[in-house]
Amino acid sequence: MAWLVYDLVRDDENCRFHLMHKKTVYTKFQDSLSTMSEPARGDLNVFVDHLQHKLDKRLDRDDRNPSDAPTLDQMT
């Protein structure tokens, strides 16, 4: 598989952009397909901490929620 890499180059004289071919990258089809279809997994703890932070912010804004609402860790 060939990936054609282009860049937008500004032509100041005509106030326009032009596509300029920068390079061609050759890859194996299966390797490219795997890279695009299987996302890189991050650290689960970082993800849970991020969700907990967003949940805490939302709970703090809403007076109807109890102050002792459970955390995500307590719910599993």
mmCIF file as gemmi writes it, N, C-alpha and C atoms, coordinates in Angstrom:
data_model
loop_
_atom_site.group_PDB
_atom_site.id
_atom_site.type_symbol
_atom_site.label_atom_id
_atom_site.label_alt_id
_atom_site.label_comp_id
_atom_site.label_asym_id
_atom_site.label_entity_id
_atom_site.label_seq_id
_atom_site.pdbx_PDB_ins_code
_atom_site.Cartn_x
_atom_site.Cartn_y
_atom_site.Cartn_z
_atom_site.occupancy
_atom_site.B_iso_or_equiv
_atom_site.pdbx_formal_charge
_atom_site.auth_seq_id
_atom_site.auth_asym_id
_atom_site.pdbx_PDB_model_num
ATOM 1 N N . MET Axp A 1 ? 0.854 -1.162 0 1 0 ? 1 A 1
ATOM 2 C CA . MET Axp A 1 ? 0 0 0 1 0 ? 1 A 1
ATOM 3 C C . MET Axp A 1 ? 0.901 1.225 0 1 0 ? 1 A 1
ATOM 4 N N . ALA Axp A 2 ? 0.527 2.21 -0.773 1 0 ? 2 A 1
ATOM 5 C CA . ALA Axp A 2 ? 1.307 3.445 -0.834 1 0 ? 2 A 1
ATOM 6 C C . ALA Axp A 2 ? 0.498 4.589 -0.228 1 0 ? 2 A 1
ATOM 7 N N . TRP Axp A 3 ? 1.12 5.311 0.686 1 0 ? 3 A 1
ATOM 8 C CA . TRP Axp A 3 ? 0.516 6.491 1.3 1 0 ? 3 A 1
ATOM 9 C C . TRP Axp A 3 ? 1.168 7.707 0.662 1 0 ? 3 A 1
ATOM 10 N N . LEU Axp A 4 ? 0.365 8.507 0.014 1 0 ? 4 A 1
ATOM 11 C CA . LEU Axp A 4 ? 0.881 9.725 -0.607 1 0 ? 4 A 1
ATOM 12 C C . LEU Axp A 4 ? 0.697 10.873 0.38 1 0 ? 4 A 1
ATOM 13 N N . VAL Axp A 5 ? 1.789 11.464 0.8 1 0 ? 5 A 1
ATOM 14 C CA . VAL Axp A 5 ? 1.763 12.519 1.817 1 0 ? 5 A 1
ATOM 15 C C . VAL Axp A 5 ? 1.916 13.869 1.125 1 0 ? 5 A 1
ATOM 16 N N . TYR Axp A 6 ? 0.939 14.729 1.343 1 0 ? 6 A 1
ATOM 17 C CA . TYR Axp A 6 ? 0.935 16.06 0.74 1 0 ? 6 A 1
ATOM 18 C C . TYR Axp A 6 ? 0.944 17.123 1.824 1 0 ? 6 A 1
ATOM 19 N N . ASP Axp A 7 ? 1.34 18.33 1.452 1 0 ? 7 A 1
ATOM 20 C CA . ASP Axp A 7 ? 1.341 19.458 2.358 1 0 ? 7 A 1
ATOM 21 C C . ASP Axp A 7 ? 0.665 20.631 1.641 1 0 ? 7 A 1
ATOM 22 N N . LEU Axp A 8 ? 0.016 21.484 2.412 1 0 ? 8 A 1
ATOM 23 C CA . LEU Axp A 8 ? -0.551 22.71 1.847 1 0 ? 8 A 1
ATOM 24 C C . LEU Axp A 8 ? 0.52 23.797 1.918 1 0 ? 8 A 1
ATOM 25 N N . VAL Axp A 9 ? 0.871 24.329 0.77 1 0 ? 9 A 1
ATOM 26 C CA . VAL Axp A 9 ? 1.897 25.365 0.694 1 0 ? 9 A 1
ATOM 27 C C . VAL Axp A 9 ? 1.242 26.656 0.217 1 0 ? 9 A 1
ATOM 28 N N . ARG Axp A 10 ? 1.458 27.713 0.982 1 0 ? 10 A 1
ATOM 29 C CA . ARG Axp A 10 ? 0.83 28.998 0.656 1 0 ? 10 A 1
ATOM 30 C C . ARG Axp A 10 ? 1.605 29.716 -0.449 1 0 ? 10 A 1
ATOM 31 N N . ASP Axp A 11 ? 0.861 30.185 -1.423 1 0 ? 11 A 1
ATOM 32 C CA . ASP Axp A 11 ? 1.402 31.027 -2.49 1 0 ? 11 A 1
ATOM 33 C C . ASP Axp A 11 ? 1.004 32.463 -2.152 1 0 ? 11 A 1
ATOM 34 N N . ASP Axp A 12 ? 1.933 33.211 -1.55 1 0 ? 12 A 1
ATOM 35 C CA . ASP Axp A 12 ? 1.63 34.57 -1.09 1 0 ? 12 A 1
ATOM 36 C C . ASP Axp A 12 ? 1.296 35.515 -2.246 1 0 ? 12 A 1
ATOM 37 N N . GLU Axp A 13 ? 1.887 35.271 -3.383 1 0 ? 13 A 1
ATOM 38 C CA . GLU Axp A 13 ? 1.656 36.146 -4.529 1 0 ? 13 A 1
ATOM 39 C C . GLU Axp A 13 ? 0.197 36.102 -4.988 1 0 ? 13 A 1
ATOM 40 N N . ASN Axp A 14 ? -0.398 34.909 -4.971 1 0 ? 14 A 1
ATOM 41 C CA . ASN Axp A 14 ? -1.788 34.747 -5.412 1 0 ? 14 A 1
ATOM 42 C C . ASN Axp A 14 ? -2.765 34.546 -4.253 1 0 ? 14 A 1
ATOM 43 N N . CYS Axp A 15 ? -2.267 34.585 -3.032 1 0 ? 15 A 1
ATOM 44 C CA . CYS Axp A 15 ? -3.102 34.367 -1.834 1 0 ? 15 A 1
ATOM 45 C C . CYS Axp A 15 ? -3.889 33.058 -1.94 1 0 ? 15 A 1
ATOM 46 N N . ARG Axp A 16 ? -3.189 31.985 -2.272 1 0 ? 16 A 1
ATOM 47 C CA . ARG Axp A 16 ? -3.808 30.662 -2.41 1 0 ? 16 A 1
ATOM 48 C C . ARG Axp A 16 ? -2.893 29.611 -1.796 1 0 ? 16 A 1
ATOM 49 N N . PHE Axp A 17 ? -3.486 28.458 -1.571 1 0 ? 17 A 1
ATOM 50 C CA . PHE Axp A 17 ? -2.728 27.306 -1.119 1 0 ? 17 A 1
ATOM 51 C C . PHE Axp A 17 ? -2.672 26.285 -2.245 1 0 ? 17 A 1
ATOM 52 N N . HIS Axp A 18 ? -1.563 25.56 -2.318 1 0 ? 18 A 1
ATOM 53 C CA . HIS Axp A 18 ? -1.396 24.504 -3.312 1 0 ? 18 A 1
ATOM 54 C C . HIS Axp A 18 ? -0.972 23.228 -2.61 1 0 ? 18 A 1
ATOM 55 N N . LEU Axp A 19 ? -1.477 22.102 -3.103 1 0 ? 19 A 1
ATOM 56 C CA . LEU Axp A 19 ? -1.045 20.812 -2.586 1 0 ? 19 A 1
ATOM 57 C C . LEU Axp A 19 ? 0.3 20.465 -3.197 1 0 ? 19 A 1
ATOM 58 N N . MET Axp A 20 ? 1.265 20.138 -2.331 1 0 ? 20 A 1
ATOM 59 C CA . MET Axp A 20 ? 2.589 19.751 -2.799 1 0 ? 20 A 1
ATOM 60 C C . MET Axp A 20 ? 2.901 18.355 -2.273 1 0 ? 20 A 1
ATOM 61 N N . HIS Axp A 21 ? 3.276 17.461 -3.17 1 0 ? 21 A 1
ATOM 62 C CA . HIS Axp A 21 ? 3.636 16.102 -2.774 1 0 ? 21 A 1
ATOM 63 C C . HIS Axp A 21 ? 4.95 16.158 -1.99 1 0 ? 21 A 1
ATOM 64 N N . LYS Axp A 22 ? 4.937 15.603 -0.767 1 0 ? 22 A 1
ATOM 65 C CA . LYS Axp A 22 ? 6.127 15.617 0.078 1 0 ? 22 A 1
ATOM 66 C C . LYS Axp A 22 ? 6.873 14.297 0.04 1 0 ? 22 A 1
ATOM 67 N N . LYS Axp A 23 ? 6.116 13.187 0.158 1 0 ? 23 A 1
ATOM 68 C CA . LYS Axp A 23 ? 6.772 11.88 0.131 1 0 ? 23 A 1
ATOM 69 C C . LYS Axp A 23 ? 5.74 10.783 -0.085 1 0 ? 23 A 1
ATOM 70 N N . THR Axp A 24 ? 6.226 9.618 -0.412 1 0 ? 24 A 1
ATOM 71 C CA . THR Axp A 24 ? 5.399 8.431 -0.551 1 0 ? 24 A 1
ATOM 72 C C . THR Axp A 24 ? 5.92 7.407 0.451 1 0 ? 24 A 1
ATOM 73 N N . VAL Axp A 25 ? 5.012 6.849 1.259 1 0 ? 25 A 1
ATOM 74 C CA . VAL Axp A 25 ? 5.381 5.865 2.274 1 0 ? 25 A 1
ATOM 75 C C . VAL Axp A 25 ? 4.731 4.54 1.899 1 0 ? 25 A 1
ATOM 76 N N . TYR Axp A 26 ? 5.54 3.486 1.819 1 0 ? 26 A 1
ATOM 77 C CA . TYR Axp A 26 ? 5.031 2.167 1.464 1 0 ? 26 A 1
ATOM 78 C C . TYR Axp A 26 ? 4.896 1.321 2.727 1 0 ? 26 A 1
ATOM 79 N N . THR Axp A 27 ? 3.722 0.683 2.869 1 0 ? 27 A 1
ATOM 80 C CA . THR Axp A 27 ? 3.467 -0.177 4.02 1 0 ? 27 A 1
ATOM 81 C C . THR Axp A 27 ? 2.811 -1.469 3.541 1 0 ? 27 A 1
ATOM 82 N N . LYS Axp A 28 ? 2.794 -2.441 4.42 1 0 ? 28 A 1
ATOM 83 C CA . LYS Axp A 28 ? 2.077 -3.681 4.133 1 0 ? 28 A 1
ATOM 84 C C . LYS Axp A 28 ? 0.611 -3.463 4.492 1 0 ? 28 A 1
ATOM 85 N N . PHE Axp A 29 ? -0.285 -3.984 3.687 1 0 ? 29 A 1
ATOM 86 C CA . PHE Axp A 29 ? -1.714 -3.749 3.878 1 0 ? 29 A 1
ATOM 87 C C . PHE Axp A 29 ? -2.183 -4.219 5.249 1 0 ? 29 A 1
ATOM 88 N N . GLN Axp A 30 ? -1.843 -5.437 5.64 1 0 ? 30 A 1
ATOM 89 C CA . GLN Axp A 30 ? -2.334 -5.998 6.906 1 0 ? 30 A 1
ATOM 90 C C . GLN Axp A 30 ? -1.832 -5.182 8.096 1 0 ? 30 A 1
ATOM 91 N N . ASP Axp A 31 ? -0.566 -4.743 8.043 1 0 ? 31 A 1
ATOM 92 C CA . ASP Axp A 31 ? -0.032 -3.916 9.136 1 0 ? 31 A 1
ATOM 93 C C . ASP Axp A 31 ? -0.796 -2.603 9.251 1 0 ? 31 A 1
ATOM 94 N N . SER Axp A 32 ? -1.095 -1.987 8.107 1 0 ? 32 A 1
ATOM 95 C CA . SER Axp A 32 ? -1.841 -0.725 8.114 1 0 ? 32 A 1
ATOM 96 C C . SER Axp A 32 ? -3.251 -0.921 8.624 1 0 ? 32 A 1
ATOM 97 N N . LEU Axp A 33 ? -3.904 -1.977 8.183 1 0 ? 33 A 1
ATOM 98 C CA . LEU Axp A 33 ? -5.273 -2.263 8.621 1 0 ? 33 A 1
ATOM 99 C C . LEU Axp A 33 ? -5.328 -2.502 10.121 1 0 ? 33 A 1
ATOM 100 N N . SER Axp A 34 ? -4.377 -3.261 10.64 1 0 ? 34 A 1
ATOM 101 C CA . SER Axp A 34 ? -4.341 -3.536 12.084 1 0 ? 34 A 1
ATOM 102 C C . SER Axp A 34 ? -4.135 -2.26 12.881 1 0 ? 34 A 1
ATOM 103 N N . THR Axp A 35 ? -3.262 -1.393 12.408 1 0 ? 35 A 1
ATOM 104 C CA . THR Axp A 35 ? -2.99 -0.139 13.111 1 0 ? 35 A 1
ATOM 105 C C . THR Axp A 35 ? -4.218 0.75 13.154 1 0 ? 35 A 1
ATOM 106 N N . MET Axp A 36 ? -4.978 0.791 12.051 1 0 ? 36 A 1
ATOM 107 C CA . MET Axp A 36 ? -6.16 1.652 12.005 1 0 ? 36 A 1
ATOM 108 C C . MET Axp A 36 ? -7.358 1.068 12.742 1 0 ? 36 A 1
ATOM 109 N N . SER Axp A 37 ? -7.48 -0.25 12.772 1 0 ? 37 A 1
ATOM 110 C CA . SER Axp A 37 ? -8.684 -0.861 13.346 1 0 ? 37 A 1
ATOM 111 C C . SER Axp A 37 ? -8.539 -1.266 14.798 1 0 ? 37 A 1
ATOM 112 N N . GLU Axp A 38 ? -7.328 -1.323 15.314 1 0 ? 38 A 1
ATOM 113 C CA . GLU Axp A 38 ? -7.104 -1.694 16.71 1 0 ? 38 A 1
ATOM 114 C C . GLU Axp A 38 ? -6.481 -0.51 17.441 1 0 ? 38 A 1
ATOM 115 N N . PRO Axp A 39 ? -7.298 0.262 18.148 1 0 ? 39 A 1
ATOM 116 C CA . PRO Axp A 39 ? -6.754 1.456 18.811 1 0 ? 39 A 1
ATOM 117 C C . PRO Axp A 39 ? -5.763 1.091 19.92 1 0 ? 39 A 1
ATOM 118 N N . ALA Axp A 40 ? -4.824 1.967 20.142 1 0 ? 40 A 1
ATOM 119 C CA . ALA Axp A 40 ? -3.875 1.778 21.237 1 0 ? 40 A 1
ATOM 120 C C . ALA Axp A 40 ? -4.627 1.962 22.554 1 0 ? 40 A 1
ATOM 121 N N . ARG Axp A 41 ? -4.41 1.053 23.455 1 0 ? 41 A 1
ATOM 122 C CA . ARG Axp A 41 ? -5.096 1.122 24.744 1 0 ? 41 A 1
ATOM 123 C C . ARG Axp A 41 ? -4.232 1.883 25.744 1 0 ? 41 A 1
ATOM 124 N N . GLY Axp A 42 ? -4.878 2.779 26.456 1 0 ? 42 A 1
ATOM 125 C CA . GLY Axp A 42 ? -4.176 3.526 27.491 1 0 ? 42 A 1
ATOM 126 C C . GLY Axp A 42 ? -4.291 2.827 28.828 1 0 ? 42 A 1
ATOM 127 N N . ASP Axp A 43 ? -3.759 3.455 29.84 1 0 ? 43 A 1
ATOM 128 C CA . ASP Axp A 43 ? -3.797 2.931 31.203 1 0 ? 43 A 1
ATOM 129 C C . ASP Axp A 43 ? -5.217 3.059 31.744 1 0 ? 43 A 1
ATOM 130 N N . LEU Axp A 44 ? -5.796 1.958 32.204 1 0 ? 44 A 1
ATOM 131 C CA . LEU Axp A 44 ? -7.161 1.941 32.718 1 0 ? 44 A 1
ATOM 132 C C . LEU Axp A 44 ? -7.311 2.858 33.927 1 0 ? 44 A 1
ATOM 133 N N . ASN Axp A 45 ? -6.306 2.915 34.783 1 0 ? 45 A 1
ATOM 134 C CA . ASN Axp A 45 ? -6.395 3.763 35.981 1 0 ? 45 A 1
ATOM 135 C C . ASN Axp A 45 ? -6.474 5.245 35.617 1 0 ? 45 A 1
ATOM 136 N N . VAL Axp A 46 ? -5.748 5.654 34.593 1 0 ? 46 A 1
ATOM 137 C CA . VAL Axp A 46 ? -5.806 7.049 34.144 1 0 ? 46 A 1
ATOM 138 C C . VAL Axp A 46 ? -7.209 7.364 33.64 1 0 ? 46 A 1
ATOM 139 N N . PHE Axp A 47 ? -7.799 6.431 32.884 1 0 ? 47 A 1
ATOM 140 C CA . PHE Axp A 47 ? -9.147 6.606 32.358 1 0 ? 47 A 1
ATOM 141 C C . PHE Axp A 47 ? -10.171 6.703 33.488 1 0 ? 47 A 1
ATOM 142 N N . VAL Axp A 48 ? -10.097 5.816 34.456 1 0 ? 48 A 1
ATOM 143 C CA . VAL Axp A 48 ? -11.041 5.825 35.582 1 0 ? 48 A 1
ATOM 144 C C . VAL Axp A 48 ? -10.873 7.105 36.398 1 0 ? 48 A 1
ATOM 145 N N . ASP Axp A 49 ? -9.633 7.529 36.622 1 0 ? 49 A 1
ATOM 146 C CA . ASP Axp A 49 ? -9.399 8.783 37.358 1 0 ? 49 A 1
ATOM 147 C C . ASP Axp A 49 ? -10.012 9.973 36.626 1 0 ? 49 A 1
ATOM 148 N N . HIS Axp A 50 ? -9.894 9.985 35.295 1 0 ? 50 A 1
ATOM 149 C CA . HIS Axp A 50 ? -10.475 11.059 34.499 1 0 ? 50 A 1
ATOM 150 C C . HIS Axp A 50 ? -12.001 11.057 34.627 1 0 ? 50 A 1
ATOM 151 N N . LEU Axp A 51 ? -12.609 9.89 34.536 1 0 ? 51 A 1
ATOM 152 C CA . LEU Axp A 51 ? -14.062 9.795 34.698 1 0 ? 51 A 1
ATOM 153 C C . LEU Axp A 51 ? -14.502 10.22 36.096 1 0 ? 51 A 1
ATOM 154 N N . GLN Axp A 52 ? -13.748 9.807 37.109 1 0 ? 52 A 1
ATOM 155 C CA . GLN Axp A 52 ? -14.092 10.167 38.481 1 0 ? 52 A 1
ATOM 156 C C . GLN Axp A 52 ? -14.025 11.679 38.664 1 0 ? 52 A 1
ATOM 157 N N . HIS Axp A 53 ? -13.027 12.305 38.085 1 0 ? 53 A 1
ATOM 158 C CA . HIS Axp A 53 ? -12.89 13.762 38.182 1 0 ? 53 A 1
ATOM 159 C C . HIS Axp A 53 ? -14.098 14.458 37.547 1 0 ? 53 A 1
ATOM 160 N N . LYS Axp A 54 ? -14.497 13.986 36.357 1 0 ? 54 A 1
ATOM 161 C CA . LYS Axp A 54 ? -15.656 14.585 35.69 1 0 ? 54 A 1
ATOM 162 C C . LYS Axp A 54 ? -16.928 14.344 36.497 1 0 ? 54 A 1
ATOM 163 N N . LEU Axp A 55 ? -17.067 13.165 37.066 1 0 ? 55 A 1
ATOM 164 C CA . LEU Axp A 55 ? -18.234 12.841 37.894 1 0 ? 55 A 1
ATOM 165 C C . LEU Axp A 55 ? -18.265 13.724 39.138 1 0 ? 55 A 1
ATOM 166 N N . ASP Axp A 56 ? -17.115 13.895 39.787 1 0 ? 56 A 1
ATOM 167 C CA . ASP Axp A 56 ? -17.05 14.742 40.98 1 0 ? 56 A 1
ATOM 168 C C . ASP Axp A 56 ? -17.454 16.18 40.664 1 0 ? 56 A 1
ATOM 169 N N . LYS Axp A 57 ? -16.99 16.706 39.55 1 0 ? 57 A 1
ATOM 170 C CA . LYS Axp A 57 ? -17.35 18.066 39.167 1 0 ? 57 A 1
ATOM 171 C C . LYS Axp A 57 ? -18.852 18.191 38.948 1 0 ? 57 A 1
ATOM 172 N N . ARG Axp A 58 ? -19.452 17.194 38.297 1 0 ? 58 A 1
ATOM 173 C CA . ARG Axp A 58 ? -20.884 17.249 38.033 1 0 ? 58 A 1
ATOM 174 C C . ARG Axp A 58 ? -21.688 17.117 39.326 1 0 ? 58 A 1
ATOM 175 N N . LEU Axp A 59 ? -21.25 16.245 40.214 1 0 ? 59 A 1
ATOM 176 C CA . LEU Axp A 59 ? -21.957 16.061 41.481 1 0 ? 59 A 1
ATOM 177 C C . LEU Axp A 59 ? -21.854 17.303 42.356 1 0 ? 59 A 1
ATOM 178 N N . ASP Axp A 60 ? -20.704 17.973 42.293 1 0 ? 60 A 1
ATOM 179 C CA . ASP Axp A 60 ? -20.526 19.188 43.098 1 0 ? 60 A 1
ATOM 180 C C . ASP Axp A 60 ? -21.446 20.305 42.637 1 0 ? 60 A 1
ATOM 181 N N . ARG Axp A 61 ? -21.776 20.347 41.344 1 0 ? 61 A 1
ATOM 182 C CA . ARG Axp A 61 ? -22.633 21.408 40.808 1 0 ? 61 A 1
ATOM 183 C C . ARG Axp A 61 ? -24.108 21.183 41.129 1 0 ? 61 A 1
ATOM 184 N N . ASP Axp A 62 ? -24.474 19.963 41.428 1 0 ? 62 A 1
ATOM 185 C CA . ASP Axp A 62 ? -25.881 19.628 41.628 1 0 ? 62 A 1
ATOM 186 C C . ASP Axp A 62 ? -26.15 19.429 43.119 1 0 ? 62 A 1
ATOM 187 N N . ASP Axp A 63 ? -26.963 20.309 43.717 1 0 ? 63 A 1
ATOM 188 C CA . ASP Axp A 63 ? -27.24 20.25 45.158 1 0 ? 63 A 1
ATOM 189 C C . ASP Axp A 63 ? -28.086 19.038 45.548 1 0 ? 63 A 1
ATOM 190 N N . ARG Axp A 64 ? -28.704 18.367 44.579 1 0 ? 64 A 1
ATOM 191 C CA . ARG Axp A 64 ? -29.57 17.219 44.905 1 0 ? 64 A 1
ATOM 192 C C . ARG Axp A 64 ? -28.78 15.964 45.221 1 0 ? 64 A 1
ATOM 193 N N . ASN Axp A 65 ? -27.479 15.937 44.914 1 0 ? 65 A 1
ATOM 194 C CA . ASN Axp A 65 ? -26.678 14.735 45.13 1 0 ? 65 A 1
ATOM 195 C C . ASN Axp A 65 ? -26.122 14.721 46.543 1 0 ? 65 A 1
ATOM 196 N N . PRO Axp A 66 ? -26.121 13.543 47.167 1 0 ? 66 A 1
ATOM 197 C CA . PRO Axp A 66 ? -25.553 13.45 48.521 1 0 ? 66 A 1
ATOM 198 C C . PRO Axp A 66 ? -24.042 13.638 48.482 1 0 ? 66 A 1
ATOM 199 N N . SER Axp A 67 ? -23.49 14.19 49.552 1 0 ? 67 A 1
ATOM 200 C CA . SER Axp A 67 ? -22.053 14.44 49.596 1 0 ? 67 A 1
ATOM 201 C C . SER Axp A 67 ? -21.253 13.141 49.704 1 0 ? 67 A 1
ATOM 202 N N . ASP Axp A 68 ? -21.943 12.05 50.114 1 0 ? 68 A 1
ATOM 203 C CA . ASP Axp A 68 ? -21.236 10.773 50.253 1 0 ? 68 A 1
ATOM 204 C C . ASP Axp A 68 ? -21.536 9.836 49.079 1 0 ? 68 A 1
ATOM 205 N N . ALA Axp A 69 ? -21.741 10.402 47.894 1 0 ? 69 A 1
ATOM 206 C CA . ALA Axp A 69 ? -21.987 9.581 46.71 1 0 ? 69 A 1
ATOM 207 C C . ALA Axp A 69 ? -20.802 8.659 46.481 1 0 ? 69 A 1
ATOM 208 N N . PRO Axp A 70 ? -21.034 7.411 46.067 1 0 ? 70 A 1
ATOM 209 C CA . PRO Axp A 70 ? -19.945 6.466 45.895 1 0 ? 70 A 1
ATOM 210 C C . PRO Axp A 70 ? -19.018 6.848 44.73 1 0 ? 70 A 1
ATOM 211 N N . THR Axp A 71 ? -17.763 6.438 44.819 1 0 ? 71 A 1
ATOM 212 C CA . THR Axp A 71 ? -16.813 6.644 43.737 1 0 ? 71 A 1
ATOM 213 C C . THR Axp A 71 ? -16.941 5.481 42.761 1 0 ? 71 A 1
ATOM 214 N N . LEU Axp A 72 ? -16.324 5.609 41.606 1 0 ? 72 A 1
ATOM 215 C CA . LEU Axp A 72 ? -16.346 4.53 40.622 1 0 ? 72 A 1
ATOM 216 C C . LEU Axp A 72 ? -15.703 3.269 41.158 1 0 ? 72 A 1
ATOM 217 N N . ASP Axp A 73 ? -14.636 3.425 41.958 1 0 ? 73 A 1
ATOM 218 C CA . ASP Axp A 73 ? -13.967 2.257 42.551 1 0 ? 73 A 1
ATOM 219 C C . ASP Axp A 73 ? -14.892 1.487 43.488 1 0 ? 73 A 1
ATOM 220 N N . GLN Axp A 74 ? -15.751 2.204 44.203 1 0 ? 74 A 1
ATOM 221 C CA . GLN Axp A 74 ? -16.663 1.562 45.155 1 0 ? 74 A 1
ATOM 222 C C . GLN Axp A 74 ? -17.815 0.844 44.465 1 0 ? 74 A 1
ATOM 223 N N . MET Axp A 75 ? -18.072 1.183 43.214 1 0 ? 75 A 1
ATOM 224 C CA . MET Axp A 75 ? -19.215 0.603 42.506 1 0 ? 75 A 1
ATOM 225 C C . MET Axp A 75 ? -18.875 -0.717 41.823 1 0 ? 75 A 1
ATOM 226 N N . THR Axp A 76 ? -17.593 -1.071 41.724 1 0 ? 76 A 1
ATOM 227 C CA . THR Axp A 76 ? -17.215 -2.311 41.043 1 0 ? 76 A 1
ATOM 228 C C . THR Axp A 76 ? -16.966 -3.423 41.991 1 0 ? 76 A 1
